Amino acid sequence: MAPSELVKRLREGARRGSARDEYWLGLCYYDGKEGLIENKWMVEALFRKAAAQGHAGAQLNLGSMYNFGEGGVEQNLEQAVLWYDAAAKQGDPTGQYNLGVMYARGAGVEKNLELAVSWYRESATQGNLHGQYYLGQCLHRGDGVEKDAEAAVTWFREAAIAGHTSAQSEFARCYALGEGVEQNDALAVEWWAKAV
């Protein structure tokens, strides 16, 4: 199968140095789509070029490649943090969430729950469901932030309504135990049913 017209346009744009075209061409190589053969080394090279130009999606994906040792690169948590940080500082909500996870785990950086909460909050306010759920968890347990059951419920609710199953389960538990919300067995059962 020959490369598609889209690939031809992306290649031309990448030759001209378009970060957007480099990124999308990298995605085509990643999945072996549009008539291309899967080529993880080409993905890394294209993402790196686009990331160096400030493309947040490329920075995020490059961070994930280093985080998990995928796509022709060896696992390097410090490099993962570097690229997640670049994407996060550009306002990418997934980059913010991923950076929060790295700080929470002490992966590639010194463990810092306060910074983890800060990045989860940045991500959560932009609607990232994982950021909302993990911010709720931190508020519920008092990890890196003052314990606040009502605020935790607010974030669990946000993610639960959008369909995050772990948040739905946690929201149900809050209703069942009356933590941060008035105890209500019927609502607890309703949210557990949604989680299942």
N, C-alpha and C positions, 0 to 999 in steps of 0.2 A: 504494500500500500504506500503510495507516494504521500509526502507531507501535504497537508491541506493548504488552502489559500490563506487561512488564518496564520498558520505557521510561517508561511512565506512573508506575510506582513510583519509578524513579530520578529522574525530574523532580521528583516531590513531595519526595523526600529531599533533592535538591539545593536546592530552594526553602527547605527548613528548615536548610540549611547543612551537610549531611552530606558530609564530605570523601570518604568511600567512594563515596557515590552520585554525587557530582560526577565522580570519577575514572572510574567505570564508564560513566556517561553519555557522558563524553568519548571513551571507547573505542568506544562505539556510533557516535558521530559520525565517528570516525576511519575506521572500516571501512564506514560506511554500512549498518549492520546494524540488525536489529529494527525495520524499517520507517522508518528515518531516512535522509535523504540525506547523503552525505559532506559534511562541513563543517569544514575544517581550522581556521578562525578560532574556531569554537565549541569545538573540541578544545582549542586553546590557552587560551581563556578558562576553561574548566572545569578543565583541568589546573592552571592558575595559581591558581585559587581553592582547589583541594584541596591543592596544594603549599604554599601559604601557611599552611594549617592543619597542616602536617607530614606529609602523606600521602607516604610514601617512593616508592611506585609513580608517583605524579604527578610528584614531584621528578625521578625517574630519567627519565621520558618527556619532561618539559619540557627536561631537560638534553640529551637526544638530539635534540630538535627544534632547539635552538640550535646544537648541535654540527654538525648536517648542513644547517641552514637549511631545515627542512621544516615543514609544517603551518601555513603562514601567518606564520612568523617568519623574519627574516633571520638568516643565520649570525652567531653572536656567541660566540666560544670562551670569553670571560670569563664570560658568563652560563651557558654549558654547565658550566664548572667549578663555578660557584656552586651550581647545582642538583645536579650529581653529588656534590659535597661534602656537601650537605644529606642526600641519600639515603645516602651512605656512612657518615656519622656516626650514622645510625639503624641501621646494621648491614646495609643492603641489599648483598648480595654482588655484584650486577651494577653497582651504583653504585660500589662499592669498586674493582672491576676497571676500570670506565670512568675513574675518577679516576686510577688508576695509569697508564693509557694516556696521559692528558693530561699527567701529570708526565713520563713517559718521552719523550714527543714535544716537550715544551715548548709545548703547544698551550693558549693561554689563561692559562698560568702559566709561570713560569721553569722551565726543564728541571731536574729533580731526580730522578736515578735512585734515590737512597736512599728518597725518598718513594714513588716508583713501586713499588719492591720491597715497601715496607711495606704499601701498599694491595693489591698483588697477593697478599701473604701473608694479609692479612685475608680477602680474597675466597676464596683457595684453601682455607683452613681451614674455610670454610663449604660447600665442595664445588663452587664455580664452576669449571667445566672450563677456561675461558679463563684465569682467574686461576692455576690450577694449571700450565697449559702455560707461560704467560709467566713465572711464578716460576721454573719449571724452566729456561727460557731464560736468565734473569738469573743464576741459580746456575751454569749451564753456562759462560757467558761471563765471569762476574765483573763484570756490569754493576750497579753500585750496591750490591754485596754481595761478600763474599769468594768467590772461585771455589770451588765444592764439587761435584764431579762426582757423588758418591754422593747428595747431597741432591737434585741436579737429577734424577737417575734416579728417586728416590722420587716426585717430583711428576709427572714424565712418566708413570710407571707408573699413578698415581692417575687421571690424565686419560685415558690410553690404555685402561685397563680399562673406563672409562665410555663409551668410543666416540669420543673426540676424535681425529680422523684425523691432524692435525698432530702430536699427542703420540704417536700410534702410530708414525708415521714416525720421530720423534726417538728414541723408545724402541728401535726397531729399529736405528737408527744406533748407539746406545750399545752394544747387543749386538754389532753387527758390528765395532766398533772396540775394544770392551772398555773403554769409558769409564764409570767409576763402577759397573761391573758386570763380572763375569767374561765374557770374550769367548765368544760362542756363536753360531755361524753358523745353526744350526737355528732358534733363537729369533728371530734377526734376520729370517730369511726369513718365519717365522710372523707376526711383527708387521708386516712390510712388506705381506704379503698382506692383513692386516686393514685396513691403511691404504688400500689400493687398493680 
